[in-house]
Amino acid sequence: MLTSNKRRYYVITSNTVRIGNGKSLKVKVAKKQHVQQYVQAIQNRKARFEFEILDTIVAGIQLFGSEVKSVRLGKASLSDSFAIIHHNEVWLENMQITPYEHNHIEMLEPKRSRKLLLHKDEIRKILTKINEKGLTLVPLKAFFNSKGLLKIDLAIAKGKKLYDKRETIKNRENQRQMEQIKKQY
């Protein structure tokens, strides 16, 4: 990079500065700081195996600031979590969010109940589906939308029987074998 200052020319390289008259100076270069990588989405891998997904809904979630920071760092888990409807409000139960390391003001429970944000009409539709067929609400994934807000992909699902799970495993193995055969030819 070439810069000028009142007829003097400086050539800046990684750790030395050369002045136009042939002199060079050693310069300390700042160390690169570790940049934390943010997670795009948190998946509930068990949900698709244990449940048959009938319909999906995207809902917002009510969190504190330190919880959002923990989720951005990937310190959250949706395994064994489920949603319930209580007094016409949808609540997410058993979602694990590890407390943020640098939060010293308020200590929150990692598995506390969290309110999901849906319109009343959407809640009524979900409630009628669940009551009629004996279905359940299962979170599939947590992700940040384009505005940077945390959303939960919620599924209306029906529990699978043991033989359904075996069939899923068998189909997956057959699919893998087919892919291997295709790669050979």
KOLZAGU-138492 format. One record per residue (C-alpha): residue number from 1; x, y, z. Coordinates in steps of 0.1 Angstrom, whole numbers, plus 5000, padded with zeros to 4 digits. Layout:
// residues N
PT  gumar    px    py    pz
PT    NUM     X     Y     Z
...
// end
This chain:
// residues 185
PT  gumar    px    py    pz
PT      1  5000  5000  5000
PT      2  5014  5034  4990
PT      3  5006  5065  5010
PT      4  5020  5100  5008
PT      5  5025  5128  5034
PT      6  5043  5160  5022
PT      7  5066  5146  4995
PT      8  5074  5114  5015
PT      9  5063  5081  5002
PT     10  5057  5052  5026
PT     11  5055  5015  5015
PT     12  5037  4994  5042
PT     13  5042  4957  5043
PT     14  5033  4931  5069
PT     15  5056  4943  5097
PT     16  5079  4970  5082
PT     17  5074  5005  5069
PT     18  5098  5017  5042
PT     19  5102  5054  5038
PT     20  5109  5069  5003
PT     21  5145  5078  5013
PT     22  5155  5042  5018
PT     23  5150  5039  5056
PT     24  5128  5013  5071
PT     25  5111  5011  5105
PT     26  5098  4980  5124
PT     27  5062  4983  5133
PT     28  5042  4960  5157
PT     29  5012  4945  5140
PT     30  4981  4938  5160
PT     31  4973  4901  5165
PT     32  4942  4888  5148
PT     33  4914  4884  5173
PT     34  4893  4853  5174
PT     35  4860  4860  5157
PT     36  4831  4839  5171
PT     37  4812  4820  5145
PT     38  4774  4822  5147
PT     39  4751  4793  5141
PT     40  4725  4796  5114
PT     41  4700  4770  5127
PT     42  4696  4745  5156
PT     43  4680  4713  5145
PT     44  4658  4688  5164
PT     45  4671  4656  5147
PT     46  4650  4632  5168
PT     47  4617  4648  5158
PT     48  4616  4636  5122
PT     49  4625  4601  5133
PT     50  4601  4598  5162
PT     51  4572  4617  5147
PT     52  4553  4618  5114
PT     53  4551  4655  5104
PT     54  4517  4666  5091
PT     55  4520  4704  5090
PT     56  4546  4731  5100
PT     57  4542  4766  5114
PT     58  4568  4793  5120
PT     59  4565  4811  5153
PT     60  4585  4838  5171
PT     61  4598  4832  5206
PT     62  4601  4855  5236
PT     63  4636  4855  5250
PT     64  4659  4877  5271
PT     65  4689  4893  5255
PT     66  4715  4870  5271
PT     67  4695  4840  5258
PT     68  4696  4853  5222
PT     69  4733  4856  5225
PT     70  4737  4820  5237
PT     71  4715  4808  5208
PT     72  4736  4827  5183
PT     73  4767  4809  5196
PT     74  4749  4776  5192
PT     75  4745  4768  5229
PT     76  4709  4756  5227
PT     77  4692  4723  5222
PT     78  4657  4713  5210
PT     79  4660  4676  5218
PT     80  4631  4664  5241
PT     81  4613  4697  5238
PT     82  4577  4701  5230
PT     83  4550  4728  5228
PT     84  4517  4731  5248
PT     85  4487  4754  5246
PT     86  4478  4769  5280
PT     87  4452  4796  5283
PT     88  4452  4803  5245
PT     89  4490  4808  5246
PT     90  4516  4785  5231
PT     91  4545  4776  5254
PT     92  4577  4758  5245
PT     93  4589  4734  5272
PT     94  4623  4717  5278
PT     95  4643  4738  5253
PT     96  4678  4739  5267
PT     97  4696  4773  5264
PT     98  4729  4774  5282
PT     99  4734  4807  5301
PT    100  4756  4833  5284
PT    101  4791  4833  5298
PT    102  4794  4871  5302
PT    103  4760  4877  5317
PT    104  4764  4885  5354
PT    105  4731  4904  5360
PT    106  4704  4878  5360
PT    107  4708  4840  5361
PT    108  4681  4822  5341
PT    109  4670  4786  5342
PT    110  4683  4767  5312
PT    111  4651  4747  5307
PT    112  4625  4773  5316
PT    113  4591  4776  5297
PT    114  4593  4801  5269
PT    115  4563  4818  5252
PT    116  4559  4813  5214
PT    117  4545  4843  5195
PT    118  4515  4834  5172
PT    119  4483  4852  5162
PT    120  4451  4841  5179
PT    121  4437  4827  5147
PT    122  4467  4805  5142
PT    123  4465  4793  5178
PT    124  4428  4784  5173
PT    125  4436  4764  5141
PT    126  4463  4745  5159
PT    127  4441  4738  5189
PT    128  4413  4724  5167
PT    129  4438  4701  5149
PT    130  4454  4688  5181
PT    131  4420  4682  5198
PT    132  4404  4663  5169
PT    133  4432  4639  5160
PT    134  4453  4636  5191
PT    135  4483  4652  5176
PT    136  4512  4671  5193
PT    137  4534  4702  5187
PT    138  4571  4695  5182
PT    139  4598  4721  5174
PT    140  4618  4711  5143
PT    141  4644  4738  5143
PT    142  4653  4773  5156
PT    143  4667  4798  5131
PT    144  4673  4835  5126
PT    145  4653  4851  5099
PT    146  4666  4879  5075
PT    147  4658  4906  5102
PT    148  4679  4887  5128
PT    149  4649  4876  5149
PT    150  4649  4841  5163
PT    151  4621  4819  5149
PT    152  4609  4784  5158
PT    153  4598  4760  5131
PT    154  4569  4742  5149
PT    155  4554  4709  5136
PT    156  4520  4694  5141
PT    157  4530  4658  5144
PT    158  4517  4623  5151
PT    159  4539  4599  5171
PT    160  4553  4569  5152
PT    161  4549  4533  5163
PT    162  4580  4510  5167
PT    163  4573  4493  5133
PT    164  4571  4527  5116
PT    165  4606  4536  5130
PT    166  4620  4503  5117
PT    167  4605  4510  5083
PT    168  4621  4545  5083
PT    169  4655  4529  5091
PT    170  4651  4503  5064
PT    171  4642  4530  5038
PT    172  4672  4550  5048
PT    173  4695  4520  5044
PT    174  4680  4512  5010
PT    175  4685  4548  4999
PT    176  4722  4547  5009
PT    177  4727  4514  4990
PT    178  4712  4529  4959
PT    179  4734  4560  4962
PT    180  4765  4537  4965
PT    181  4755  4518  4934
PT    182  4749  4550  4914
PT    183  4784  4562  4924
PT    184  4800  4530  4910
PT    185  4785  4534  4876
// end
